[in-house]
Amino acid sequence: MKRLAMISVLALTFTACGADEGPDSGAFLACRQFNDSGRDYVAGVITFTEMRGKMKGIESNASISEEIGIASNARQMLIAATAGDRPEFEAAGLRFIDACAAVAG
């Protein structure tokens, strides 16, 4: 159920991030990448290990963002993924989705 909700929020975040006036480029790219990769992860198309690999690129883009919560939550997701801590990864992912929605919004 939690994963299904995550997919729905990711879809809304991606749609909102496409607005003309929106987040800076780092946030836009990171939110978009996480949306695409997150959908695949939640759907079971990619493994946790593959998602960890994708997080390096997402965190790299997020790190240049000045938007509140983007860089910090992407970093927390990467740290959790690297440590193999799925619950913390998913919790940080939900915070990241909230940050994406806030800047898109």
Backbone as a ProteinNet text record, in pm:
[ID]
protein_1_A
[PRIMARY]
MKRLAMISVLALTFTACGADEGPDSGAFLACRQFNDSGRDYVAGVITFTEMRGKMKGIESNASISEEIGIASNARQMLIAATAGDRPEFEAAGLRFIDACAAVAG
[TERTIARY]
82.6	0	87.4	192.2	282.3	351.3	388.5	455.5	360.7	235.1	136.9	116.9	112.2	98.8	221.3	338.1	461.9	457.2	406.6	394.7	302.5	189.8	94.6	155.4	225.8	288.7	399	475	579.8	520.8	410.3	347.2	302.2	243.3	201.3	319.9	427.4	547.4	606.2	613.7	670.5	587.6	457.2	368.1	386.6	393.3	408.9	544.8	648.2	782.1	793.9	698.4	703.1	646.1	603.6	543.2	645.6	596.9	686	766.4	701.1	771.5	782.4	901.3	915.9	1052.6	1097.2	1222.3	1343.9	1458	1582	1619.9	1719	1751.5	1795.4	1869.4	1911.2	1792.3	1697.6	1577.1	1493.3	1478	1397.4	1453.1	1583.4	1644.4	1637.7	1668.9	1667.6	1527	1427.9	1289.6	1245.5	1281.2	1244.1	1311.7	1440.7	1512.5	1456.3	1429	1375.8	1236.9	1158.4	1026.9	1039.2	1124	1140.3	1196.7	1304.6	1368.2	1281	1217.3	1131.9	1014.7	957.3	847.6	896.2	1012.3	1067.7	1099	1152.8	1186.2	1060.3	962.2	838.3	765.4	772.9	706.8	785.3	906.3	987.9	1064.2	1069.1	1141.5	1292.5	1333.2	1475.3	1488.7	1604.2	1630	1675.8	1682.5	1733.3	1877.2	1955.8	2095.1	2101.5	2015.7	2011.8	1965.9	1871.2	1823.9	1935.9	2015.5	2130.3	2224.1	2248.1	2331.9	2272.8	2143.8	2077.4	2079.2	2082.4	2081.9	2206.2	2315.5	2437.7	2413.7	2349.2	2318	2212.3	2111.8	2005.1	2063.4	2145.7	2206.3	2299.7	2369.7	2459.2	2381.3	2270.5	2186.8	2124.2	2076.2	2011.9	2110.3	2236.5	2336	2356.9	2321.1	2337.1	2211.1	2107.1	1980	1985.8	1923.4	1908.7	1769.9	1688.9	1552.7	1556.8	1472.9	1469.5	1433.6	1515.1	1487	1530.8	1570.4	1608.4	1744.9	1846.9	1982.5	1993.7	1938.9	1953.4	1884.6	1765.1	1693.5	1751.4	1801.5	1868.2	1993.5	2065.7	2186.7	2148.8	2041.6	1997.5	1954.9	1891.3	1854.7	1979	2078.8	2201.9	2273.8	2281.4	2345.6	2273.2	2141.5	2062.9	2077.3	2073.2	2086.5	2223.9	2326	2462.8	2477.5	2409.1	2413.6	2321.5	2240.5	2146.6	2025.7	1998	1888.3	1761.9	1685.6	1565.5	1460.1	1430.9	1329.8	1369.8	1495.3	1539.2	1542.7	1580.5	1580	1438.4	1341.1	1203.2	1150	1189.1	1146.5	1206.5	1335.5	1400.5	1339.7	1300.9	1236.1	1104.5	1027.5	900.5	924.6	1029.5	1063.7	1109	1182.7	1228.8	1109.4	1013.8	892.7	817.9	808.7	744.3	817.9	951	1029.8	1008	1001.8	976	838	740.4	604	598	671.2	670.4	730	837.4	899.9	825.1	749.8	674.8	545.4	504.9	385.4	291.3
-118.5	0	125.4	125.1	239.1	261.7	152	163.5	217.3	177.7	227	377.5	420.8	563.9	638.5	578.3	640.6	659.6	561.3	573.4	689.3	698.9	805.6	942.6	958.1	1086.2	1116.3	1015.1	1035.3	1084.5	1027.6	1070.1	1214.9	1252.1	1390.8	1484.9	1443.1	1525.5	1549.3	1444.6	1459.2	1555.9	1543.4	1632.2	1775.7	1795.5	1931.2	1989.7	1908.3	1958.6	2008.2	1976.7	2021.6	2160.6	2226	2358.3	2460.7	2569	2672.2	2739.4	2777.7	2836.3	2729.1	2679.8	2570.7	2570.2	2455.2	2441.3	2472.5	2490.7	2511.6	2384.4	2394.3	2281.5	2157.7	2175	2059.4	1985.7	2061.2	1999.8	1935.3	2005	1950.9	1816.3	1812.1	1687.8	1576.8	1610.8	1509.3	1454.4	1542.8	1497.2	1410.2	1450.3	1373.5	1236.1	1233.8	1106.5	1013.9	1072.2	989.8	938.7	1020.1	976.6	853.9	863.8	752.9	628.4	645.9	532.4	478.4	569.1	527.4	442.4	479.7	397.7	256.9	248.7	116.9	36.2	102.2	34	-16.8	70	33.3	-77.8	-75.8	-177.8	-308.5	-308.2	-429.2	-451.8	-350.2	-361.6	-357	-276.4	-272.1	-311	-363.9	-407.9	-291.2	-316.8	-217.3	-180.5	-278.8	-253.8	-164.7	-189.4	-104	37.2	47.5	179	254.3	184.5	247.4	307.4	235.5	287.5	412.5	414.9	531.9	650.9	622.9	730.4	818.1	763.5	843.9	960.1	934.7	1039.7	1135.3	1081.4	1164.9	1258.7	1205.6	1287.9	1392.1	1356.3	1451.7	1570.9	1546.4	1656.6	1734.1	1664.5	1730.9	1817.7	1779.5	1852	1995.7	2026.8	2164.1	2247.5	2184.7	2255.6	2341.9	2456.5	2544.9	2533.3	2446.5	2427.9	2352.2	2394	2334.8	2187	2104.1	1962	1874.4	1932.9	1850.7	1785.4	1865.3	1812	1725.8	1774.1	1701.6	1565.7	1559.5	1431.6	1335.9	1389.1	1302.4	1241.3	1321.6	1271.7	1162.9	1183.6	1082.7	953.4	965.4	844.7	769.3	842.8	778.3	710.3	778.6	720	592.7	598.2	481.2	367.8	401.4	297.8	232.6	312.9	260.1	168	202.5	120.9	-1.4	-7.1	-118.1	-106.5	13.6	38.4	76.8	-24.1	1	85.7	59.1	143.6	291.3	321.8	461.6	518.2	435.6	479.4	521.4	438.3	469.4	589.6	603.7	720.4	848.2	843.8	960.1	986.4	879.9	894.5	968.5	937.6	1007.7	1155.3	1183.6	1323.7	1395.4	1325.1	1383.1	1413.9	1322.5	1344.4	1467.3	1480.4	1598.6	1726	1722	1839.4	1871.1	1769.4	1790.8	1852.6	1800.3	1854	1999.2	2031.6	2167.5	2268.7	2229.9	2325.2	2331.8	2227.6	2226	2304	2321.8	2369.4	2463.9
0	0	0	85.1	93.1	-41.1	-107.1	-236.9	-343.6	-339.9	-436.2	-417.8	-294.4	-266.2	-317.3	-303.1	-350.1	-502	-575.4	-720.8	-757.2	-688.2	-717.7	-693.4	-583.8	-552.8	-653.1	-691.4	-791.3	-922.6	-963.4	-1088.8	-1079.9	-968.4	-949.7	-945.4	-881.6	-872.1	-1010	-1090.3	-1223.4	-1306.9	-1299.7	-1373.6	-1328.3	-1199.2	-1145.3	-1178.5	-1181.1	-1210.9	-1354.4	-1438.5	-1576.2	-1596.5	-1491.6	-1502.3	-1550.5	-1615.1	-1667.2	-1557	-1449.7	-1337.5	-1231.4	-1211.3	-1117.1	-1053.6	-1017.6	-944.7	-1030.7	-963.6	-1037.8	-1113.3	-1199	-1286.5	-1209.8	-1101	-1022.1	-964	-910.1	-852.8	-962.3	-1074.1	-1182.9	-1229.4	-1255	-1302.8	-1198.5	-1073.9	-968.3	-945.7	-942.8	-923.8	-1040.4	-1159.5	-1278	-1277.9	-1247.7	-1244	-1135.9	-1019.7	-911.9	-946.3	-1012.7	-1057.2	-1147.3	-1246.8	-1341.7	-1273.6	-1199.2	-1132.3	-1019.5	-946.2	-834.9	-880.8	-993.7	-1048.4	-1078.9	-1142.1	-1175.4	-1049.6	-948.3	-823.3	-753.1	-740	-671.9	-746.8	-879.9	-961.5	-966.1	-910.3	-910.6	-1039.1	-1125.5	-1252.7	-1229	-1130.7	-1093.8	-947.2	-912.5	-775.6	-688.7	-560.5	-466.7	-502.7	-540.9	-580.1	-703.1	-800	-919.6	-884.4	-793.1	-750.1	-680.9	-602.2	-536.1	-640.5	-748	-855.7	-918.9	-936.7	-995.9	-900.2	-769.9	-671	-681	-729.1	-742.6	-838.4	-950.3	-1046.4	-995	-928.1	-872.2	-767.5	-678.4	-573.8	-633.8	-739.9	-805.7	-859.7	-926	-975.7	-861.2	-760.6	-647	-570.1	-569.1	-489.5	-535.8	-660.3	-709.2	-689.8	-638	-617.2	-492.3	-503.6	-388	-326.4	-381.7	-331.2	-197.8	-105.3	28.3	21.2	84.7	98.7	-16.2	-126.5	-241.6	-218.5	-200.2	-183.3	-57.4	53.3	179.9	177.7	122.1	118.4	15.3	-95.9	-193.7	-131.5	-54.3	12.6	112.9	188.3	285	215.8	99.7	24.7	-19.4	-69	-114.4	1.8	114.9	233.4	276	281.6	321.9	220.7	92.5	-11.1	-3.8	16.9	26.1	146.9	255.7	377	368.5	264.2	250	341	387.1	480.8	402.7	361.4	281.1	351.7	479.5	545.7	547.1	576.8	577.9	436.4	339.4	200.5	159.8	192.1	155.5	232.5	359	437.7	379	344.8	283.2	145.7	76.3	-54	-43.3	59.6	80.5	113.4	191.4	221.3	94.1	9.8	-116.8	-206.7	-212.1	-291.8	-240.5	-108.9	-51.1	-92.6	-90.6	-129.9	-277.3	-361.7	-504.9	-524.7	-453.9	-466.7	-419.2	-314.3	-260	-358.6	-425	-517.9	-649.7	-680.3	-806.4	-793.9	-671.1	-647.4	-630.1
[MASK]
+++++++++++++++++++++++++++++++++++++++++++++++++++++++++++++++++++++++++++++++++++++++++++++++++++++++++

